[in-house]
Amino acid sequence: QLQASGGGMVQAGGSLRLSCVASGRTFTNYGMGWFRQAPGKEREFVAGITWNWGTPLYADSVKGRFTISRDKAKSMVYLQMNSLKAEDTAVYYCAARNGGTSTKSNDYNRWGQGTQVTVSS
């Protein structure tokens, strides 16, 4: 199971850290991802990380602002979001797939509930 938390409302330029607890199984060899979906838009890839090696992957729109990490001992995946913009407003989801990371939401078969991030300009 995946459970995301940490969303909220913040002003543009501010920061938030999202957390995702991964429980119920071992995630060895899994790829973990963060996706987001804004109203009226398709779900889009934000960042991903390999569980084993911690290799990150970012969407161009968040490079340099967001940092994904994982704590294997705590079975947690984090998304540190800095320099937030109004266009980052969305529901954020954590997801997992057996294998490496992918930017395609259809490649992920485990999803947590979303957490709302609202950035006011």
C-alpha positions, -999 to +999 in steps of 0.1 A: +000+000+000+010+035-007-001+065+013+008+101+004+007+131+027+022+165+032+001+185+008-013+219+016-016+255+006+015+277+001+024+309-016+044+311-047+081+307-040+074+286-010+082+249-002+064+218+007+076+182+013+054+153+003+058+119+019+047+085+008+048+055+031+052+023+012+040-007+032+027-042+029+055-057+008+091-053-001+098-028-028+131-042-038+136-037-076+107-013-077+105+021-093+087+047-073+071+078-089+053+110-081+026+121-105+002+150-104-031+159-119-045+194-122-082+200-128-091+194-165-056+180-173-042+146-176-021+130-149+016+138-155+049+125-144+068+146-118+097+126-105+108+090-101+134+071-082+147+035-082+142+018-049+174-001-050+199+026-061+180+058-055+186+070-091+163+100-097+144+111-128+126+144-132+102+161-155+117+191-172+091+213-155+104+206-120+142+201-126+162+222-102+132+228-080+120+194-068+140+166-052+129+130-049+144+107-023+137+075-005+145+061+029+146+023+026+148+018+063+116+037+068+099+026+036+093+062+027+096+082-005+098+120-004+093+148-028+108+181-016+093+209-036+110+243-036+103+275-055+067+265-060+047+281-088+010+285-093+012+259-121+024+233-096-011+233-082-025+198-085-033+166-067-001+147-062+000+109-062+028+084-054+030+052-074+051+021-077+060-004-104+080-035-105+111-025-125+128+008-131+112+041-131+090+052-159+074+085-169+042+068-181+014+065-155+001+033-172+034+016-163+026+019-126+003-007-110+003+006-074-011+040-064-017+059-033-044+083-026-037+118-037-027+148-016-037+183-027-010+210-033-023+245-039+001+273-047-013+308-046+003+335-067 
